[in-house]
Amino acid sequence: MKKFLILMTLFIAVACSKTEDNQSEIENTTLLKTMVDGDQTISFSYNGFKLAEITNVGAATKQIFTYEGDLITDIKDFNIATNKTVNIKSYTYENNKLKTFTNDEVGQDFITKYTYTNEPDGTVSYIKIEINKTTQNEELKSSGVLTFTGGVLTQDDTREIKYPACTNVYSRGYVNAYDDKNSFFKNIIGLDKLYDVKNMCCKRNLLKNYEYVRTGARIGDDPNHVLTTENGQPETRTYSYNTSNFPTECNLYEVNGELKKTIKYVYE
């Protein structure tokens, strides 16, 4: 699964949106064709404005997308070398909004499931459970709230997280800040409906994000081990843009200001 993390971490750099966009509302025809991250080259193929596959030839991996109408229903992580599916993400919707997200990793004993609820104040609450594949027993792992500002996801507050060796729960989450330009995934149908684990969302480009811990908690076997950190130090990103305000290059910097890596984007 490490090879697939190369693909998935790339998606963290874009913002989740709650807009009701569809193909008729796409502003232009810009679609991401290639992403170059160091020695990794990731290519994107489409059916119209719908994602068909994301392929990393060097890592021998690809992701295959399935739609119903304009909604993404499945994303399969596929190992090209072994010709096998190694992970399946599935999505269901209610009133054209994401209702559930399940992640089924081959070889794991459990399936992870998120269930989302749209609240009257505009936030989205969720619960995370793990389902044992053999017994079908369910265990609540966490619950949280997604907060949106100007249509993009700015905060994910996970209010309860249970660790196996921990009788306590604690609150943690992350806060994001974005630019005002177009994300490299902006025109892809269906991605703006997804806000599972910060993956595959699409309206703006991430400038900063940091993790915070709101309360203390016992971790591991040491009952005196208490988390005291309130705000982590954010990584920062800067972008170069084309004339249509889509990013052509992203520089990712460490907390100490040193350049970590550069990602380049090529469009159709």
FENJOMO-V984696 format. One line per field, one symbol per residue. ss: DSSP state (H for helix, E for strand, C for the rest). burial: + if it has 9 or more other C-alpha atoms within 8 Angstrom, else -. A space follows every 10 residues. Layout:
# FENJOMO-V984696
ss = ???
burial = ???
This chain:
# FENJOMO-V984696
ss = CHHHHHHHHH HCCECCECCC CCHHHCCCCC CEEEEEECCE EEEEEEECCE EEEEEECCCC EEEEEEEECC EEEEEEEEEC CCCEEEEEEE EEEECCEEEE EEEEECCCCE EEEEEEEECC CCCEEEEEEE EECCCCCEEE EEEEEEEEEC CEEEEEEEEE EECCCCCCEC CEEEEEEECC CECCCCCCCC HHHCCHHHCC CCCCEEEEEE EEECCCCEEC CEEEEECCCC ECCCEEEEEE ECCCCEEEEE EEECCCCCEE EEEEEEEC
burial = ---+--+++- +++++++--- ++---+---- +++++++--+ ++++++--++ +++++++--+ +++++++--+ ++++++++++ ----++++++ +++----+++ +++++----+ ++++++---- --++++++++ ++-------- ++++++++-- ++++++++++ +++--+--++ ++++++++-- -+++++++++ +++++--+++ ++++++++++ +++-++++++ ----+++--- ---++++-+- +----+++++ +++++---+- ++++++--
